[in-house]
């Protein structure tokens, strides 16, 4: 694919505005809700607005989009696009010649062009288009003059041009999977977001469904997961445990290292923190090449590293974020500076899809003692209300069982666990959170993702791997068909 002014990832969920669908809401608020739900690009299409109102609206939406690091495109109005310094312009076949639009915009702005057949697509590409909008792929009420494009034509267009193609027209959560195999980079929607009662939720649902519709949406054919954590030289926890877990759970693992540790089953003897700018470079390298379908964070160590992580997750509109609030290692060594806890609470937890604190971590985060199942519910509710994320509060040995509590908007769900008599529990938190992220990347809803992860870690404990002189690691590959049984 040729180099363009916009990445394929930025076109995954392309929202096109239409104020006619808004029931009493302002366009700015509706767009912000869509951005919070995971929209990756916004096109302002408001053909009936007077010039001054159009320009004011464009400037306002551009500011919102840039807060979320999302491209802002103006539809069919080069004067407005230039006046508000939009990131780009989208034009139809009847609007103006593509070559003229490119000349007006200059070489560095984004130019999108509508196409309904291969000939139009090739001409647009040769005239300097950065991406194509192709449709209507399904019947739509949004545009009266929309011409339906067959699946065969859509596939032929994606094959004919080396630039990203966005499908548009009648796309909903119910039919988006039918686009699988067409080679598109993303989906453009109007009413499937802006006509919904809960715009944020509608956008989030569509963003979750897009990777399932076609592997090319995310530029990968194997689900990908990024771990942002510390390195464990003994291999039982941290980055090493995460990558082993991801492989065993059928996803492709990637890593950004926050710190190097000298540790083994008996404890941590030294920690070398990663420089914040180098952590940022690691994250940029991953997100701009192999975009992760899910992210797990573990040992984040210090407030300036948390700042970097939170900023990059927002910049790239990351989804399926599992935050394991690692504070203390199994051996008792402190892995999060006291001053960093407030940064964790303020900047990272609100971005999480789910957080996975053990009882001690839940006590710190919720600022309360936990001595019973009822206390777990109270703490989880408090964290859910305070940070707006789902909470998996892990029971552990203190309550003499292995029951975990998942707290979501739907209420409480207990996950009964089998107690395994195994003192070797080094890296259990890392392993569980990585397994959850792996399952989310594969498209599982949260509860079954946690269920399957819990079953995986139970199997890893049951293998009774016994390495080292302290609390040893799990057998991360217990479920692989080629592993050698230990008993």
N, C-alpha and C positions, 0 to 999 in steps of 0.2 A: 504493500500500500504506500502511495506517495506521501511525502510529508505535507501536512496541511496545517491550517491555523487552529484546528480544533481536534482533540483526540476522540477516538471511538468511545472511550469511557464516558466522556462528557455528553455523549448523545444517547446514553442508555435509556433515560427516562426524560423525555423532552415534552415539557408542558406548554401548551398553547392557550393563551388567555381568551376568555370570551365572557364579558360582564353580564351577558344575558342570562347566564346560568346561575348567577349569584343571587341568593334569596336574602336581600337586605345586608349582605356583607360588603365591605369595601374591597376593591381589587387588590390593594396593597396587603391587607390582612390575609386575603385568600392566597395570594402568592407566597407570603411568608409561611403560612401553614403548609403549602405544597413543598416549599424548600425544606422545612423541618421534617417532612415525611420522606425526603430522599430524592426529590427532583434534581436532575443533573444539568438541565438547561431550560431557560425560560424564553419563550417567544411572545412578544407583545403584539397581539392582533386585535385591534379595536378600530375598525374602519369608520365608525360613525362619530368619533370624537372630533371636535373642532381642534384646529392646529395648536392653539395655546394649551388647551387641556391635555391634548395628546403629548405634547412636549413635557409638560409638568409631570404627567403620569410616567412617561418614559424615564425621566431623571430619577423619580422616586423608586421605580422598580429596579433600575440599574444599580442604585445604591444598595437595595436589599440583596440583589443577586451577588454583588461583590462581597457583601458581608459573609455570604455562604460559599464564596469562591466558585460561583456558578456563572457560566457565560450568559450574557443578556443579548438577545436578538430582537430586532424590530422587523415586523412583517410589512413588506410592500410599501415602504415609505423612506426612500433614501435621505430626504431632507431631515426627517426626524432622527434617523439613525446617525447622521453626521452632526446634527445640532446637539444631541445628548451624548455624543461620543460613545455610542453603543459598541459592544464587542463585534456586532455583525449585523447583516441584513439578509432577510430571506425573501425571494421573489418567485412569482409564478411564471408560467410560460407566456402569459398575456401582459405581464406588468412592464417589462423593459428588457432589451437584449442583455444577455449575461455579460458580454464583453464590456458593455457600457457601465453596468453595475460594478464590475471589477475595477474599471478605470476610476469611477467616482470614489470607491472605497479605498483604493490603494492596495498595495500587496499584503499588508499585515492584518487587515480586518477579515472576519469570517464572512464567507458568502455561501448561502444555501440556496438551492434552486429546486423547484418542484419539477418532477418528471413523471410521465405515465407510460413511457416505452423506452426501449433500448436506444433508439436514435436520439431522442431528447436527452437521455442520460449521458451519452457519449459527447454530444455537442456541449452540454453544460460543463462536463469535466474539462473539455478542451478549451473552453472559454475562461476557466479559472475557478470553478466551483470547488469549495472545500468539502461539501457534503451534499447529498440529495435527499429530498423529501418525496417519497413515492407512495401514492395512494389515489383513491381510497381502497384500502385492502379489504374492508368490510363495508356493508351498507351503513350510511351515516346521515344523521339529520343536521349535522353542523353546517355543511355546505350543500346548497341546493344544486350546484352545478358539478358536484364531484363525480368523476368517472371511475368506476371500479376497475382495479388492476388485479388480474388473476395471480394466483400463487406462482404459476409458471413464468409470467412476465416479471414478477418481483425477483425471483431467483435469477432470471436471465440478466436483469439490470445489475444485481450485486456481483455477478460474474463478469460483466462487461466493463466495469469501471473500477479503478484502484482507490476509490475514495469511499468513506463511510456512507451507508444508505440507511435512512430512517423511515420506517413504515408508519403511515398515518391513515386515519379514517376508520371510525367505528370500533377502535380497539378498546376492549374492556378486560377486566380481570378474568372473565369467563371464557374469552376467546383468544387471549394472547398466546397461549400454548400452541395454537394452530399455526403460528409463524415459525415454529421450529424447522430448521433445515433450510431456510431461505437465505441465510447468510447476512441478514441485516445486523446493523450495529446497535439499533435501539428502536424504541417505539415512541411516537408522538401522540399525545392524548389531549383531549379538551374536556368533554363532559365526564369522562371516567374519573376525572379529578375534581373539576370545578362545579359539577352539578351534584356532587355528593354532600351529604349532611356533615360528614367528618372528613374534611379535605386532607388533613394530615394523615389520617389512617388510610384513606383511599390511595394516597401516593405511596405510603409505606408498603401496602399490600402489592401494588403494581411493581414496585422496586424489587420485592422479594420474588415475584413470579418471573421477572425478566430473565434471570439466568436459567430457569427451567425451560423457557420457551426455545432457546437456542444456545448452544455452547459458544457461538461467536459473539453473543452479547457481551460476555466478559472476557473475550479473547483467550479462552482456554477451554479445553475439553475435559479436564479433570478438575473437580472442585479444589479451590486453593484457599489456604488459611495462613495468616501471618501471626506469628508469636512475637510479642514485644516483651522481653524479659531478660533476666540475668543468666549468665553461663555457669553451670555447675560442673566443675572439673571431674567429679566422680560419676557424672552421667545419670544420676538418679532423679534429679529435679531440674527446674529451670528449662532453658532452651533445649537441652539434650532430651529431657523427658518429653517435652512438648513435641518435638519432631518425631520421636519414636511413636508417640501416641497417634499423631496424625497419620503416619504411614500405616499403622495397624488399623486405623479407622477409615482407610480408603480415600484419603485426600492428599494433596501436594502441599507440604509444609515449607514455609519461608520464615526467616527470622530477622529481627533487628535487636541487637544486644545492648542492654542498658548498663551492664556492669559485668566485669569478670570477677569470679570468686574462686578462691582457693579453698575447697571444702571436700569433705568426704562424709562417710556415714556417722562420724563422730562429732562433726561440727565445722564451722566456717572459721578459717584462720586469717584470711585477708580478703579485702574487696578493693577493686580498682574501678572507679566510676568512668563510664563513657562520657566523652565531651559532648555537650548538648548539640553543637553544630555537626558533629559526626553522627550522632543519633538521627538528626534531621536528614542528613545525606543518605543514611541507610533506608529511611522510610520513603524518601523521594525515589530512590532507586527501585524499590519494590512497587510502589503505587503507579509509577509511570511506565512500567513494563508488564508485570504479571499482577493484575489487579486482584486483590484478595476478596473472596466471597464472604469471609468471616475473619475476625481479628480477636486474638486472646492477649490480654496484658497480664503480666505477672509481677515480678520484682521491678518496680519503677524507681525506687531508691531515694530520689531527691526531687525537690520542688521544681528546679529548672528543667529536669528531664520530663516531669509531668507536663509542664508548660508546652514543651516541644511535642509530646505525644498528642495532647488534646488539640493543639493547633493543626497538626497534620491530619488527624482524624476528621476534623471539621473541614479542612481544606479539600480533602478528597471524598467527602460525603460518605465515609465508611459506614457499612451496615453490619449487623450481626456481631456486635462488640460484646465480648465476654470479659468482664473485669474480675480477676482474682486479686483481691486486695491484700497482697502478701505483705505481712508486717514482721513475722517472726518465723524462722526456719523450724523444722521438726526438732532439730537439736537445741533450739532455744536462742540461736543467734538472731539479733535484730537486723532486719533487711529493709526497713523503711525508717528514715530519719523522722524524729518527732515533729520537726517543723514541716515535713512534707505531708503529714496527714491532712492538714487543712486544705492543701492544694489538691490532694486526691479527692476530698469531699466536694470541693467547689468546682473543679474543672474536669475531672475524669468520670466520676460516678454519674453525673447527669447525661453523659454520652452513651452510657452502657445500655445494651439490650437486657443483660442480666448480670448481677454481681454474685459472687460465690464465697461469702465470708464463712470461716469456721466460727465456732462459738466465741472464741477470744476476740477475733476481729470484729464480729458483730457487736460485742460489748463495747469496743472502742468506738465504732462508727455510730452506734445508737446511743452511746453514753448511758448504759444501764447494765445491771447484772442479769445474767441468764442462768437460771437454775432449774428450769422445767420446760416442757413443751409449750405451755401457755406463754412463758417468757419469750420463747422463740417466735411465736406468732406476734406478740407485741413489738418485739424488736424489728421483725421483718416488715410489719405494717408501718412502723415509724420510718424506716429507711425508704420504703416505697413512696410514702407521702413526701418525704423530704427531697429525694433525688429523682423521682419520676422514672425509676427503672425497676424491672422485675428483680426479685431477690430469691436466691437459693441459699437458705440458712442451713449449714451442715451440722448435723447432730454430733456425731463422734462419740468418743468413749465417756465423756463427762456424764452423759445422761444414760449410760449403760445400754445404748442401742446404736444402730447405724441408720436411724431414720432421719431423712432430710425434709425440709419444708420449702416448697416453692410458693412464693407469694406473688400474684399478678393482679391485674385489674379484675380478673374473674374471681378473686378470693384466694383461699388457701388450698393447697393440694399436698398431701403428705406422700412421700416416697419411702415406703417401708424398705429397710435394708437388712440384708443378712449379715450378722456379725461374724467376721472371720477372725479366728484366733491366730493372728500373725503380728509379731512385734515389729516387723519390717515395713514401715509406712513412709519411708523417705520419698517425698515427691508426690504424695497422693493428691494434694490440692492442685498442683500443676497438671497432673494427669487428668483429673476429672474436668477441669475447666477447658483443657485442650480437646478432650473428647466431645464436650458440649459444642465447642466452636466448630469442630469437624462435622458434627451432625447438622448444625445450622447451615453450614456451607453446602451440605448435600440437599438442602431444601426441607428438612424436617421442621415442623412447628416446635415451639419451645418445650412443651411438656414431654413429648416423645423423645426429643433430643436429649433431655436430661435423663429420662428413663434409660435410654440405650447407653448413655455415658456411665450411669451408675452400674448397669449390668456389666459393662466392660471392665470397670475398675474392680468390681467384685471378683471377676475371673482372674484379673491380674494379681490380686491378693491371694487367691486360693492356690496359686501355683507354688507359694511358699519359697520363693527365691530367697536365698540366704547368703548375701555377700557383705563383706566388711565386718568390722568389730563393733559397730553401733547399730543405729536404726537403718537397716538396709533398704535398697530400692525394690520396686515392683518388677514383675516380668511383663514388660510392655508388649511383647510380641506373642503373648500366650494364645491369642486367637488366630494366629497365622498357621496355615495348614502344614508348613514346613518346620515348625518349631519342634525341638526335641523335648519330650516330657521330662520333668524332673523327678517323677515318682512313678 
